[in-house]
Amino acid sequence: MRKVASGIIPVIAVHRKSETPVHRQIYNAFRELIIHGSLVAGQQVPSTRTLAKDLGVSRFPVLSAYTQLLEEGYFQSRIGSGTVVSGSLPDRPIRPSGSANASASVHSKVRRLSQRSAHLPPFEGGPWLRSRSPFVSSQLAVDQFPFRVWSQLIRQHSRQGHESSLHYSHPMGLKDLREVIAAYLRTARAVRCEADQVMILGGSQQALDITARVLLDPGDAIWFEEPGYWLARNNFLLAGCHLIPVPVDLEGLDVAAGIKRCVNAKAVYITPSHQYPLGVVMSLSRRLQLLNWANSNGSWIIEDDYDSEYRYESMPIASLQGLDRLSRVIYIGTFSKVLFPSVRVGYVVIPPDLIDRFIIVRQATDVFSSSLYQLVLADFIREGHFERHIRRMRVIYSERRNALVDAIRKDLGNALEVLGTEAGVHLSVTLRMRARDTEISARAARQSLWLRPLSISYTGPAARQGFVLGFGGTPAIEMPSAVRRLRAVLQNQTSTDSALIPRSG
């Protein structure tokens, strides 16, 4: 049964100059709301006194309308619960009438939508949002988060809350959080920034959205990693950009190939510290080459540094932004991967001369971010909890990564090539057999095993077939059995390709 909000005053218009009596207007309004499903069975309606006060009328016409609705079975009176919408309504909710063809004809005339959104792929709400399943790259070890410390900070700021915290705040975000983020970025990521350049946002996706609105116009060309991050691709498609796929090799984005394909692109989107999805690190020579192209061409570099905190073979890689001397790089980060996804706190480091433009665009979208998590997160970082959490999770994720890689090598032999194991909470595998990853993924889904096809990360024809495998949400001890389930799916492949996979036993 659908849960409903009770006691909320519905929208009822009373026209005192109408020939219809006030009590009849109220009766008609409630009846229409019930018949059309706006008010549902069991939903509490306002008391006669409350409704009369809200409508600015005498209580008598309200009482008269309620009496009639009770008598006809639209309302029920419950002791201790007031008046509610009846559970056995005399009329069913009315649906739009007319034939399907007539409805389609009407929609074709009046339901005109943006062509940009029409080109986006369907929402993938099933697999990647599931709470517990091996290999889903969006899942993290949230059970290892220091909930007690976090809850204590929330309680502390809730108790200390004062009137000013309930008002609108600055579009850039709370100063305390911007200061600790700037200090962290300067130390841990070699980002050149001050607190005044940091804008707090609801995650990296919003940062991409605002950045695209500031920098790009419909039709502008933008280099995009091939393969690349699908949500970022959707963002730029929605902005009306012309995506120029630029191949990624073992050194990262191939700058020379980008110049050959579109030298005058207005911007480039990159994940240089841990390329998504292949996991490679952009070499220093490529970084300098990219900065030189952007400086000479007047182009922008959008650096998405989404999970650089988790490196297992070496210290974290310094940001590309730290090499920038002419303010061509917009640096984006998020806490979704290092804390938990629902925290919805990200940030963008803005070149000084663009700050005002970013503020104007931000005000036109959601004005500012919620204050409570900003206050809590500022203390969480300042008191050292953030750094301790990262160090602890680095050990846990390293164990899970090792368990996954070892199981793949043991149980899948030469069937898969493993890529991008040095950092993050996912790795990629490519198929050495002649098979389509989307078909294997669909078959695996029927067995509740969610494999993200590598091929759908390509803008053009896929050069590789494989999967993006997350390991953050699966304990190391469970990894071998998850890989055995993957092996069973792959063994269903026909042809001699299945010989690449060792048989169990």
N, C-alpha and C positions, 0 to 999 in steps of 0.2 A: 504493500500500500504506500502511496506517495505521501511523504511527510509535508505538512503544510504549516505556514505561519498563521497563528490564530490571533484574533483580536485586532488585526490591521484594518484600518478604516478604508473601505473601497472607494473608488472614484465615483461619486454620485453627484450629478448636476441637478440643482433645484432652481427652477425658473418661476419666480413669484408672479410674473405677469402672464404666465401660461394659463390657458383655460382649464388645463388638467389640474385637479386639486393636488396639493403638496403630498398628501399621504399616498395618492395614486402614483405620483412620480417616483417616490421612494420604493413603493411596491414593484413598479415596472423595472426599475433599475436593478434591484436585487434579483428579480426573476430572470432578466436577461443575462446577468453575470453567472447565474447558476446553470441556465440552459446551455450557454456557450462554453461552460467549463472553466471560467475564470475563478469561480468559487467552487470548491470541491467538497465531497462528502466528509463530514467530521470537522470541517474548518469552523472555528469560532468566529462569530460576527460581533461587532461592537455592541455594547449595551445601549439601550435606548437613550439614556442620559448622555452618554459620550457622543453618540451620533448626532443627537439634537444640537449639542453644543458645537460640534464641528461644522454642521450645516448652517448654524445660525437660525434655527427654527424652534418653534415650541416643541415640547416633548410629545404633545398629543398626536400630531400626524405621524410621528415615528411609531408610537404605540399602536396606532391604528394599522399601519402598514405591517408591523411585525405580527399583529394578531391575525391578519389575513394570510400572511405567509405561513404561519403556524397551522392554520386551519386547512390550507391547501396542501400541506405536507412538504413544503420547501424548507422549512425550519423545524428543528426539534429543540425542546427545552429540556436541559439536563440539570439535575440538582447538583449544585456545586461547580458546574462547568459553564453556566450561562446558556446562551442560545447558540446552536451550531447548525450548519447546513445538514439537511437530512441525508441519512445513509441510503434511503430508498427513494430516489427522486422520481417525480411523476413524469418528467421529460428527460430524454437522453440528450447529451451534449450535441448540438447541431454541427454538422460537418459541412464544408463547402459543397454546394450542389452543382449539378451539371455534369456532362460527360467529360471523359479524360481529354478528348480532342478539343472541346470548348475551353477547358481549363488551360491546356497548353497554348491555345490561341491567345487567350487573355494574357498569360505570362509572357509570351513572346512580344507582346505589345508594350507592357508596362514594367516588366522585371528586367530592365537593362542593367547589367553589371560590368565591373571593370574587366577588361580583357587581360590585364596583368595577372589577376588572381586566377583567371581561367587556365593559365599555363602552368600553375603549380601542381605538383603531384599530390595524390590523395593523402589525407591525414593518416599517419601510422600509429593510431592510438592503442592498438592491441599489443603487439609483441614488446616494443621497447619501453612501455610504461608498466609492464607487469612487475609485481612486487618481488617475485622470487623465481628466477630461472637462470640456468647457466648461460654464459656467453653474451648476455645483454650488456652492451657497452655503456649504457647510461646508469647501470646499477653500481652502487658503492657499498663499502663495508660500514653502513650507517650504524650498525649495532656496536661498533667500536668507538663511536663519537662520545666525548665526555659530557653526557647529558646532565649530570649532576652540577657540574660547574656552570654550564650554559643556563640551566634552570635557575640556579642561584643568582646569576647576573640578571636574568629576566625579572625575577621577584624583586631584586634590589631596585631596579629602575622603575618597576611598576609602583613600588611603595613610595619612591622618591619623586614620582611624577608630579609636575606642577602645571599650572595653566598654560605656560608658554609652550609646553610640549604638545599641546592639542591644536595649536595654530598652524598655518602654512609655514613651511620652512624654505630655505634658499634652494633654488633649482640645482645648484652644484652639490648639495648634500651637507650633512653636518660637519662642521670644521674639525671636531675631534677625530672623527673617522678619517677624513681626508688627510689629516696630518700623520696619523699612524700608518696609513696606506702608503703615503709618499715616502716616509722613512723606510718602510719595509722594501718598497720597490727599489729605492736607491741602493740599499745594502744587498738584498738578495738577488735582484734581477738586473742591476747596473742601469736602471732607467734614469734618465736625466729629467728630473721633475721637481716641482714644489707643490705644496698642498693646494695652491690656487689653481693648478692645472688639472686637478683630479675631480671628475664628476661622478657621483654615486648614482648607479642605475639599478634596474631590476634584472640584472643578469647581462651576459655578453650579447644575447640576441637583441635586446633593446639598445645596447651600445652600437651594434651594427646598423640597426634601423636609423638611429639619429645621425650616425656618421654618414650613411648614404644620403640622407635628406640634406645634410650640410654640404657635402662635396659633389654630389652627382645629380645630373639631370636625366630625364628619360632619353634614351638613345646613346648616352655616353658609353664608351668602351671601357671595360675593366678586365684586366688579366685575372684569371681564376685558376687555381691549382687543378691539375688533371691527373689523377682523381682528386676530389676535394670534398670539403665539409658541406653536406647536403642542405643543412639549415641556413648556412651563410649563402649558398647558391640561391635558395628560395628568397632570401631577403633582397638580394640584388635584382633578381627577376621581378619581384614585386615593385621595386623602385624603377622598373622600366629600363634597366641597363642592358647593354649588349655584351654578353659574356664571351671573352676570348679564352678558350681553354689552353693552358700552357703546361706541357708535360713536366712531370716530376721524376727525377732519377735519384741516384744514391747521394747526390749533393744537394738535393732539394729542387726548388723551382729552376727550370732551365731558362735563364734570363735571355740568352742569345736567341732561343726559340721564340720567346715572347716578343722581342724586338723585331724579328723577322715576320711574325704574324700580325703585329699591330704596334708600330713604334710609338704612335701618338696616343696610346691608351691614357685615359685620365687618371686611372688608379690601378692598384694591384691589391688583391687580398691574399695574405699568406699566413701560414702557421709554421714559422721557421724553426722553432725550438723543438717541436714534436709534430711533424706534418700529419694532418689527418686526411686519409686513414692509414697511410703507409708507414708512418712513424719515423721517417728519416729526419736528420738534423741538417739544416741548410749550412753549407760550408762558408767559411769566412770570405773566400774569394767571391762566391756567389752573392753574399750579402753586400760586399763593397761594390760589386758590379750593379746590383739592383739600386743601391743608393745613388750611384753615379748616373744611372739612367733616369731616376726620378728627379734628381737635381737639374740635369741638363734639359729635361723634357717638361719640367713644371708639373710633374705628376705626383700623386699621393700614394703612400704605402700604408695599408691597413693591416697592422700586426695583431693577430689573435693569439694570445699567449695563455691558452686555456688550461693546461695542466703541467706546466714546466717544473712545478715543485717536486714532482716525483721522478727522479732519475736514479737508476740503480747501478750503473757502471761507472759513473763519474759525478763530479759536482754539477749542479744545475747550469745549463747553458745561458750565458748572458744574452740579454735582449738585443734585437736588431736596433731598437730605438736608441740604445745607448751609444751606437756608432754614428747616429744622425747629428749633424752639426748645422743643418739648414732647416730644421723643423718641417720635414716632409712626412714624418711618421706619426700616425695616430695609433696609440698603443691601447689594447683592450685586454682586460683580465676579468676573472670571475672567481667567486668563492664556492660555486656549485660543486666543483670537483674536489676541493680540499676540505669542505665542511659537509654540507648535504644539499641536494638539489633544491629543496623547498625554501632554503634561506632567501633565495631570489635577491642576492646582492652581487652586483658586478660594478665595474668602473671603466672609465676611459680617461686616458691621459692626453690632454688636448694641447697642441701648440699654442703659445701665448696669444698670437694674433687671431686665433679662431675661437677663443673662449666666449666672446660676446655672441657670436653666431650660434654656437652650440647651445647657449642659454636660451636664446630666442626660440630655437627649434624645440628644445626640451619643454619650454613653457606651453608650446602649442600641442604637446602630446599629453603628458600626465603631470606636469607642473613640478612635482618633487616626489621623493621616495618616502615610505613610511619611516618614522623616526625611531621606533623602539628597537628594531634589530640593528640599526646603525649605532645606537648608544651601547647596546650589548656587545656588538662586534668590536667596537673601539676598545672597550675594556678587555675583551677576550684576547685581543692582540697585544695591548699594552702590558697586561699582566703576565705574558709569556705562555699562555695556554695554547695559542695558535701555533707557535714554533714547536712546542712539545708534541702537539697533536700531529703535525706534519712528520716529525722524526719517527714517531711511533707507527704511523700509517705507512711510511716508506718501508719499514721492516715487514709489515704485514703484507703489503702489496707485492713486495719482492718475493716473499714465500709463495704467494698465489701465482705469480708469473712463472716462477721456476717450476712449480707443480704442473702448470698447464703445458709449458714447453717440453718438460720431461715426458709427460703423458703422450703428447702428440708424436714425439720422436719414437717412443716405445710402441705405441699402438697404431700409428698411421704410416710408419716407415717413410717411403719416398713419395707418398700420395700428395703431401702438402709441403710447400715451402713457407717457412715462418719468417715474417718481416716485422721490424719495428718493436723489438723487445727491450730496448734500452730505457724506456720511460713510459709514463702514463699508466692508465688502467685498462688499456686494450692493446691488442696486437692484431696484425693481419696475417692471413694465410692465403696462398694462391694454390689453385688446383693444378696438378701436373697431368690430370686425366682430361680427356676431351668431354667436358660436361658444362652445362649452364648452371651457374650458381643460383639463379632465381628458381629454377626447377627443383634443385636439391633443397633450397630453403623452404619452398612450399611443402615438400614432402616431410621435412623435419618438423614443420609447424604442426602438422597433423599428429605428431607424436609429442607435442608440447616442448619442442626444442627450438629455440629461436635463434636463427643464424641470419645475421645481416649480410646480404649479398654485397660483395665488393664492387660488382659491376655497376650498381646503381649510384655509386659515387662519381661516375664519369658523366661529363656533360655530353660528350660525343660517344662514338663507338668504344666499347670497353676493351682496353688492351690486355686486361687480366681478368680471370674468373677466380673468385675466392670468397672469403668471408672476413668480416671484422668481428673479432672475438673479444668480448669484455671478460676480464677476470676479477674485477674489483669486488663483485657481490657474491663470489663463490669461495667458501673456505678451501684451503689447500687440500684438506683431507677428502673433499668431495670431487676434486678435479679429475682424478682418474676415471671415476664412473661416468662423469659427464662426457669425457673424451671417448669412452667406449660406446656411449649412445651415439656420438657423432660418427664413429667408425661403422656402426650398424647401418646408419642412414647411407653412408657412402658405399657400403658394400652392396647396396641394392642397385647400384649402377650396372647397366648391362655392358657388354663388350669386354674386350681384353683389358680395359682400363682398370677394372676391379682387381686385377692381379697386382697392382701397385700397393694394395692394402693387405697387411699381414692378417691371416685368419686367426681368430681367437683360439685359445687352448694351448 
